[in-house]
Amino acid sequence: MTQFLKHYIKGKWVIYALFVMMSGMFLTTFFLYDLTLTPFMDGLLFVFFILVIWTLVDMRKVYKEHEMLQDIIEQESVDNVLYQQLDIGEDMLNKDYQALLKKVSSENQHLENQLVKEQQLLLDYYAMWSHQIKTPLAALQVLVETEPESTTKIKNEISTIDGYLSMMLHYLKMTNLEDDLVLKKVELSGVVKKVIKKYRMFFIQKDLSVELVPFEKEIVTDEKWLLFILEQLIFNSIKYTKIGGIKIEMNNDTLTITDSGIGILPQDLPRIFESGYTGFNGRGHQKATGLGLHMSQNIATHLGIILEISSEVGKGTVVSMTFSQFDSMYD
């Protein structure tokens, strides 16, 4: 309490100094004009009484506000709801400081809610991933026991497991995607060929054709993340194509991946980039997670790639990746 009184008086010294100075000026005036001091003393006592009453009332108000703030400060974590209910100070400057702190408090609450949401999404993804990884492992176990010579199928299941592991690692890195980007000149056709080579056994197993129309296109991008996008898009085409094949070509600044697969329902198209959304066809496929396209769209946005998908049920799907913005960016 003593410490509070010292700080309070120090904060109000201008008012008390003004009272003493004004009293001295009136006393000097009365003395110079040789006036009786009785009216001066009566006025001085009256003003002093009012000053004491004001001080007690103001001190009580300030002390309550001080105690309230001390309670919040001593909390292990600040209660944003309690802080939003604070109403401290009536003057304009105090109101401005309070509005500023409330804004900071609201932003902090928003960040906390966002963190909780991201953590929940991560937990949901782990749960989904752990469930999905069991499928190729179980398939491997069956193949080893029943078909020891099924080398192609075993390799494909191993590749599927590797794909899920890669997706998990990329998902974790997406939280700090900007810090992980390494932009450089990349020959796009070379990246496409890497993906085709990686999934060649799937083409063989499903008896699908793959046509890569020769092209040369140098872009500025992050090769690792671009490779991930292409892996997701091409593997999706393989997964949902039963007969026919896939054609990849470059038209001006747009790379297109066309398949003869089952296609996507019109009502599913607007939502295919949403996290966890698999659509009607995806729900009928036990290996669909609904994350591949969502992650691809997110990464493409950071890389400045325009990713678009059109489809017709029973005829196939066309995925377009436009890179035109990279030319101006590099120049």
C-alpha positions, 0 to 999 in steps of 0.5 A: 500500500505504501508503494502504491501511495508513493506512485499515486502521489508521484503521478498526481504531483502536478495537481498538488503543486498547482494547488500550492502555487495558486494558494501562494499567489492568492496569499501574496495578493492578499498581503500586498493589498493589506487585506484581511486573511479570513476570507483567504483562509476560509477559501483555502480550507474549502478548496483543500477539503474538496481536494482531499475528497477528490483524492480519496475517491480517485485513489480508491478508483485507481487502486481497484484498477491497479488490483484488477490489473495485478490479478491479470498480470499474476495469472499464468496465462492472460484471460482474454475474456476477462481483459476484454471486460476491463474499463480503465481510465476515462481520459482520451489517452487511457482509452487509446491505450486500452483500445490498442491493448484490446486489439493486441489481445484479440489478435492474440486470441485469434492466433491461439484459436488458429494454432489449436485449429492447425494442431487439430488438423495435424492430429486428424491427418496423422490419424488418417495417415496411420489408417491409410498406411495400413492398407499397403502394408497389409497388401504386402503381407498378403502378397508375400504369403500368397504370391512370392513372385509378384515383384511388380505388385510388391514394388508398387505397394512399397511405392505407395507407402513411400508416397504416404511418407512423402505426403506426411513430411511435406504436410509438416513442412507446409507450416513454414513453406516460405522458409523452405522454398529454394527458387532456381531455374528448372527444366520442366520436362525433366521433372515430369520425366522423373515422376513418370519414371517413379510410377512406371510400374503402376502403368505396367501393372494397370496396363495404362499408356503414358504419352509425353509430348516432347517439349522444352520449358525452363521455369523458375520454381522450387524443384522439390515442391513442384515435383510433389505437385506433379506426383500428386496429380499424375498418381491421381490420374493413374489411380482413377484410370482403369483403361486407356492412359495419360497424356502430358503436353505443354501448350504455350505456358500451360502444362496439361495432364489428360487422363481417360479415367472415371472423371469427377462429378460436376457437384464435386468439382468446386470442392476438390481442393478442400482439405479432406474432401474426397468426393463421390469417386474418392469415397469409393476408393479406399486409398483416397485421403482428400489431402493430395489436391488440397496440398497441391493447390496450397503449394501451387499458390505459394509458387505462383502456379495457377492450378485448374481442373476440368472433368467429365464423368466417364470420359476423363479429367484434364489438369492444367498448370500455368507457369506464365508468371515465372518469365516476368518474375525471373526477368 
